[in-house]
Amino acid sequence: MPEPRLQRYLHEQHTPYETIHHTRAVTAQETAASAHIRGSMMAKTVMVKLDGRLAMVVVPAARRVHFGRLRQAAGAATAELATEAEFCDRFPDCEAGAMPPFGNLYGMEVYVDDALVSHGDIAFNAGTHTEVMRMPFSEFERLVAPKHIHLSHH
């Protein structure tokens, strides 16, 4: 079942979305393949620390975060990958590594890679490694208000 907080929020906001069930997959690229979604539309949520505070970075499944660009765009002195121990308690209803990219529900900033903007839809883990949600990117943007930056590379 999708993350309850997210599901409740989407219903309250009258947001159209689709839940796609798939075989268990851990990496974003495996998830995209399992759910039959283009890898360029499948978003992965990367947890980072910007000057010590947690933030979410949302990039296409096949891409990696460029920490120099992130640091510069965020105006941070430091930008680094967060460890699972540093963030797992913030997502009590989610499997580790399957957090949806809705930082607004968890009190953290969200940065989204410009590479995801050009697609009509965005797909992402729904709190488990067996479910993906897909929705119009415009709805994701309306609800999350992420900061758009060019921050990934192949």
C-alpha positions as CSV (number, residue, x, y, z in Angstrom):
1,M,0.0,0.0,0.0
2,P,1.4,3.5,-0.9
3,E,2.7,5.6,2.0
4,P,-0.4,6.6,4.0
5,R,0.6,10.2,4.6
6,L,1.2,10.7,0.8
7,Q,-1.9,9.0,-0.2
8,R,-4.0,11.0,2.2
9,Y,-2.4,14.3,1.0
10,L,-3.0,13.5,-2.7
11,H,-6.7,12.7,-1.9
12,E,-7.0,16.0,0.0
13,Q,-5.5,17.9,-2.9
14,H,-7.7,16.2,-5.4
15,T,-4.6,15.1,-7.3
16,P,-4.9,12.5,-10.1
17,Y,-2.4,9.7,-9.8
18,E,-2.0,6.1,-10.7
19,T,-0.5,3.4,-8.5
20,I,1.5,0.7,-10.3
21,H,2.2,-2.6,-8.6
22,H,5.4,-4.4,-9.7
23,T,7.7,-7.1,-8.7
24,R,10.1,-6.1,-5.9
25,A,12.9,-3.9,-7.2
26,V,15.5,-1.9,-5.2
27,T,17.3,0.4,-7.6
28,A,15.4,3.1,-9.6
29,Q,16.4,1.6,-12.9
30,E,15.2,-1.9,-11.8
31,T,11.9,-0.3,-10.6
32,A,11.4,1.5,-13.9
33,A,11.9,-1.8,-15.8
34,S,9.7,-3.8,-13.4
35,A,6.9,-1.2,-13.6
36,H,7.3,-0.8,-17.4
37,I,8.1,2.9,-17.1
38,R,10.7,4.8,-19.2
39,G,13.8,5.4,-17.1
40,S,13.8,9.0,-18.0
41,M,10.4,9.5,-16.4
42,M,11.2,7.4,-13.3
43,A,12.4,9.7,-10.6
44,K,14.7,8.6,-7.7
45,T,14.8,10.4,-4.4
46,V,18.3,11.0,-3.2
47,M,18.7,12.1,0.4
48,V,21.5,14.7,0.9
49,K,22.8,17.0,3.6
50,L,23.2,20.6,2.7
51,D,25.2,22.3,5.4
52,G,24.1,19.5,7.7
53,R,20.4,19.8,7.1
54,L,18.5,17.0,5.2
55,A,17.1,17.7,1.8
56,M,15.7,15.6,-1.1
57,V,17.1,15.6,-4.6
58,V,15.0,14.2,-7.4
59,V,16.7,13.0,-10.5
60,P,15.9,10.6,-13.4
61,A,16.6,6.9,-12.5
62,A,19.7,6.6,-14.8
63,R,21.4,9.8,-13.5
64,R,23.5,10.7,-10.6
65,V,23.6,13.9,-8.5
66,H,26.4,16.3,-9.3
67,F,27.3,17.6,-5.8
68,G,29.2,20.6,-7.0
69,R,26.2,21.9,-8.9
70,L,23.9,21.1,-6.0
71,R,26.1,22.9,-3.5
72,Q,26.2,26.0,-5.8
73,A,22.5,26.0,-6.6
74,A,21.5,25.6,-3.0
75,G,23.9,28.2,-1.8
76,A,25.4,25.7,0.6
77,A,29.0,25.5,1.8
78,T,28.7,21.7,1.9
79,A,26.6,19.1,0.0
80,E,27.0,15.4,0.7
81,L,25.1,12.2,0.5
82,A,23.1,11.4,3.7
83,T,23.5,8.0,5.3
84,E,20.4,5.8,5.8
85,A,20.9,6.1,9.6
86,E,20.6,9.9,9.3
87,F,17.2,9.9,7.6
88,C,15.4,6.5,8.1
89,D,13.5,7.7,11.2
90,R,12.0,10.6,9.2
91,F,10.1,8.1,7.0
92,P,8.4,5.7,9.5
93,D,5.8,4.5,6.9
94,C,8.4,3.9,4.1
95,E,10.7,1.1,3.3
96,A,14.3,2.2,3.4
97,G,15.2,3.7,0.0
98,A,11.6,3.9,-1.2
99,M,10.7,7.4,0.0
100,P,8.4,9.4,-2.3
101,P,9.9,12.8,-3.4
102,F,7.4,14.8,-1.3
103,G,9.8,16.6,1.1
104,N,7.1,19.1,1.9
105,L,5.4,16.3,3.9
106,Y,8.5,15.7,5.9
107,G,9.7,19.3,6.5
108,M,12.5,19.4,4.0
109,E,13.5,21.2,0.8
110,V,13.2,19.4,-2.5
111,Y,15.5,20.0,-5.5
112,V,14.4,18.5,-8.9
113,D,16.6,18.0,-11.9
114,D,15.5,19.9,-15.0
115,A,15.8,16.7,-16.9
116,L,12.5,15.5,-15.3
117,V,10.6,18.6,-16.3
118,S,10.2,17.9,-20.0
119,H,8.2,14.7,-19.5
120,G,4.5,15.0,-19.1
121,D,4.4,12.6,-16.1
122,I,6.7,11.7,-13.2
123,A,6.8,8.3,-11.6
124,F,8.4,7.5,-8.2
125,N,8.5,5.0,-5.4
126,A,5.3,5.2,-3.3
127,G,7.0,4.2,0.0
128,T,7.6,0.5,-0.9
129,H,9.8,-1.4,-3.3
130,T,6.7,-2.9,-5.0
131,E,4.7,0.2,-5.8
132,V,5.2,3.2,-8.0
133,M,3.0,6.3,-8.3
134,R,2.6,8.2,-11.6
135,M,1.1,11.6,-11.9
136,P,1.3,14.7,-14.1
137,F,4.6,16.5,-13.5
138,S,2.6,19.8,-13.2
139,E,0.7,18.3,-10.2
140,F,3.9,17.2,-8.5
141,E,5.3,20.7,-9.1
142,R,2.1,22.3,-7.7
143,L,2.1,20.2,-4.6
144,V,5.8,20.1,-3.8
145,A,7.1,23.4,-5.2
146,P,10.6,22.0,-5.8
147,K,13.5,24.1,-6.7
148,H,14.5,23.4,-10.3
149,I,18.1,23.0,-11.0
150,H,20.4,21.2,-13.5
151,L,22.1,18.9,-11.1
152,S,22.7,15.5,-12.6
153,H,24.9,13.7,-15.0
154,H,24.9,10.3,-16.6
